[in-house]
């Protein structure tokens, strides 16, 4: 989905997120590091894990989207006011 939009998407090894997407700048081939979007696959509803992920994204100024298929985890993330897919 991100690559279809022209963004560079990768699965980082040590970044702490499941997928990172970097948008392009106005010039072809230029990466806009200020437009980093991170995706986190969240399978549990453990409040501390969700909070740590939100804090990590906020400190790095990344936009964060959670992905889950758990109704309990979904409710916990929505309590934080986070976008969930």
C-alpha positions in Angstrom: 0.0 0.0 0.0 2.8 2.5 0.9 4.9 1.5 -2.1 1.8 2.0 -4.4 1.7 5.6 -3.1 5.4 6.1 -4.1 6.7 5.8 -0.5 9.6 3.7 0.5 8.5 1.0 2.9 10.7 -1.3 4.9 10.8 -3.8 7.8 13.5 -2.4 10.1 15.6 -4.7 12.2 16.1 -2.6 15.3 13.9 0.4 15.0 11.2 -1.2 17.2 8.3 -0.9 14.7 7.0 -3.6 12.3 7.0 -1.4 9.1 8.4 2.1 8.4 7.3 4.2 5.5 9.1 7.3 4.3 7.4 9.6 1.8 9.0 11.3 -1.1 9.9 15.0 -1.3 8.7 17.3 -4.1 11.7 16.2 -6.2 11.8 12.8 -7.8 14.0 10.5 -5.7 14.1 12.8 -2.7 13.1 11.3 0.6 11.2 13.4 3.1 12.4 12.3 6.5 9.9 14.5 8.3 7.0 12.4 6.9 7.8 9.0 8.5 4.8 6.7 9.1 5.2 3.6 11.3 2.9 0.6 11.6 2.8 -1.6 14.6 1.1 -5.0 14.5 -0.4 -5.3 18.0 -1.6 -8.7 19.1 -2.0 -8.1 22.8 -3.9 -5.5 24.9 -1.0 -5.0 27.4 -1.3 -1.3 28.3 2.4 -0.9 28.9 3.4 -2.3 25.5 0.9 0.0 23.7 2.0 3.0 25.8 5.7 2.3 25.1 5.0 2.1 21.3 3.1 5.4 21.3 5.9 7.1 23.3 8.6 5.8 21.0 6.7 7.1 17.9 6.0 10.4 19.6 9.7 10.9 20.6 10.8 10.2 17.0 8.0 12.4 15.6 6.6 9.5 13.5 2.9 9.1 12.7 1.7 5.8 14.1 -0.9 3.3 13.0 -1.7 0.1 14.9 -2.9 -3.0 13.1 -4.8 -5.6 15.0 -7.4 -8.3 14.8 -8.1 -8.4 18.5 -11.2 -6.6 19.7 -9.6 -6.2 23.2 -6.4 -4.7 21.8 -8.4 -2.5 19.5 -10.4 -1.1 22.4 -7.2 -0.4 24.5 -5.6 1.4 21.6 -8.7 3.5 21.0 -8.6 4.5 24.7 -5.3 6.2 23.8 -7.0 7.9 20.9 -4.8 6.0 18.3 -5.6 5.1 14.7 -6.3 1.4 14.4 -6.6 -0.6 11.2 
